[in-house]
Amino acid sequence: LVKLNPLKRMLIMELGVKTMEWRGGRLFILDQRLLPTEIRYLDCVSYKQVYDAIRSLAVRGAPAIGVAAGYGMALAAWEAIDKKAENFSKFLSQAGDYLVSSRPTAVNLSWAVQRINRLADQHKRLAPQKMSALILAEAEKIEQEDVAQCKKIGEWGESLLPSPCTVLTHCNAGSLATAGYGTALGVIYAAVLRGKRVQVFCDESRPLLQGSRLTAWELMQSGIPTTIICDDMAAQVMRDKGVDLVVVGADRIAGNGDFANKIGTYGLAALAHFHSIPFYVAAPTSTIDFSIDSGRGIPIEERDPAEVTEGMGKRTAPYGAQVYNPAFDITPAELVTSFITERGIHRPPFKTSLKDGLSG
Ligand code: MRU
């Protein structure tokens, strides 16, 4: 008898639910605002539509918005030709600036746009048609690399998971937040594919509920035992439910290992520290921003107060109430046990291990 691994058949990307897909000169983006109740794709034919999709969180998650921005640049290149732009390079660089302005925290966005800009600069003598084809090929490469890097992150990270084990995660750092497979969830998928028994507690991740809407959905599609908790239940769950480790993703990692991730991550890291639970951060190296020395330099996006006051589609706060709604927080490096990248497991001191290689 051949023993089929149910997970292998059921990863959402293998079920045909892709975060985005380039087809026939258009970018189809899974509208994550509608999940988990509806699977619908936005049909983007312009870089401004890609901007809107990123800004409105139809596509979200640091690596995924980097990949979307790459395709946004490919659309911009074709638009420059269609619109007979006088200055192709200028059109392209303005489109890049516009895309980067959609969300400030995740560095993968500017990383992808800079990568395309560099390529365009190197080949600036090419005819626009040829240049556009080159840009599209680069965007496709960014997407393929992202999936490959997530798989590598999974392979490295799964070695940190005992079997059986109970994992706590926050927000969504899965297939939906990347071109496929995921970073933090990639670690869990890899462990399960190895035959390990893993159960997951996922924080619902207020205010936009990426944990309960996306992570729980994604893990359940893969048959992984999943329990949703409200964010404020994490302390009790850590103390009473035998959490073995926490694994989360990252939006930007500073050179010293301070990192930005979904609001609530810092509190989770502090709680893990208090309970002596290992706290891991899984991210591709494109999320590391060596131009920033510490977390103080990471810009934090503040979003519409209505996300807090009308979070459940219904008014839940007094009219006129003041609201503070940062989308991300900064976790200090000292609370991180290890970073897991496609290159391996990076242990403290992060200032050297993130840059020069792996330590410990
Ligand atoms: O606001 P979001 O949903 O884009 O926030 C996403 C996160 O904070 C993720 O944890 C992070 O981008 C890592 S995704 C692999």
Boltz pocket constraint, residues with backbone or C-beta under 6 A from the ligand:
constraints:
  - pocket:
      binder: B
      contacts: [[A, 59], [A, 60], [A, 61], [A, 62], [A, 63], [A, 106], [A, 170], [A, 171], [A, 172], [A, 173], [A, 174], [A, 177], [A, 178], [A, 182], [A, 183], [A, 184], [A, 210], [A, 248], [A, 249], [A, 250], [A, 251], [A, 261], [A, 262], [A, 263], [A, 282], [A, 327]]
      max_distance: 6.0
